Amino acid sequence: MGRLTQQRWTLVQHSAYVVKQDATFQHQVEQVSITTEADLGRVLNLGGLVFESYMAAEDAVDEVNNPTGPDGQPADPILAFHDSYKQSGLPLYIPPKEGAVP
């Protein structure tokens, strides 16, 4: 498996928490690129998100980091990260299953 002909992006736990242990970012995500077919397959198999554009990934970062509840008010994020798979050295974000309750 080789390099992707079109770059993709996924979400991971924020590097400021992973690298610097800044607790402000513990429950935050950021986007990273996916450049190989093997990584793309792993992200998809583990239930991670894949975006075809940087801007779509950036929009998802905003939604995950600043969720709103059904009442339109700010809500606590539901975050899960894959314990053993890392993309660009950061734990892969796994979105909540449909119907998950905070």
N, C-alpha and C positions, 0 to 999 in steps of 0.2 A: 504494500500500500504506500502511496506516495503523497506528495503535497497536494493540497486542494487547489483547483484552478481558480476558485473564488473563495476568498477568505470568509470565515464565519466567526461569530462571537458567542460567548456564553457568560453566565454570571458565576462569580465565586465569592467567597468570604473576603471582606475588605482587607487589603494588604496592611493598612495601618494597624489593624488588630493582630493579624498573623505575624507580621515582622516586628512591629514595635510594641505589641501588647497594649496598645492604647484602647482602653475599655470603651471609649466613646464610639468606637467603630466595631465593637463586638457583634452587634446585630445589624450590620450594614453589608451591602454587596457592592461589587464593582464589576465591570465587564473586562474580559480578556479575549484575545483572539484564539481561534482554532485554525491551525494551518495544515494539519495532516488528516488524511482519511481515517487513520487509526484513532486519532483523538476524537474526531467527529463521531465515529462509531461508539466509542466508550461513553462519551457524554450522552448520546441518545439512549444507549442501553441502560445507563444508570438513572435515567429520568431527568437529566438536566435540560435546560432550555438552550435552543440554538436559534440565532438570529442571522439573517442574511445581510444586514447592514449595521454599521456602527451606531447610527442614530436610533434604530429600533432597539438595540441593546441598551443604549443610553436612556431611552424612554422607559424601558423595563426596570432599569436601576432606580429611576425616580419613583416608579410605582411600588417596587418592593421596599425601598427605604422609607417611603412616606405613604403607607397604606391608609385608606379611608374605610370606615365601617359602612354597614348598610344604611346608617342614618346620615351618612355624609361627613361624619366627624372623624378626626384622626383616630387610627386604631393601632394596636400593638402589632408589629410584624410577626408572622409565623415563619420562622426560619429554620431550615434544616440543612446541614452540610454533610457531604459524604465523608465518612471517617478516614477512608484509606485512599481515595482517588483525588489527585490534585491536578489542576490545569494551571500551567504557568507557576507551579509551586504553591498554589492556593486551593483550599478545599472547595470542591464543586458545590454550588447551591442547588438544592433539590426543592422544587416548589411544592407547596402543600397539595394534597390530593383534593379533588373537587369535593366541596361540602365540609372541609375541615373547619373545626370550630376553634377560635383562639382560646 
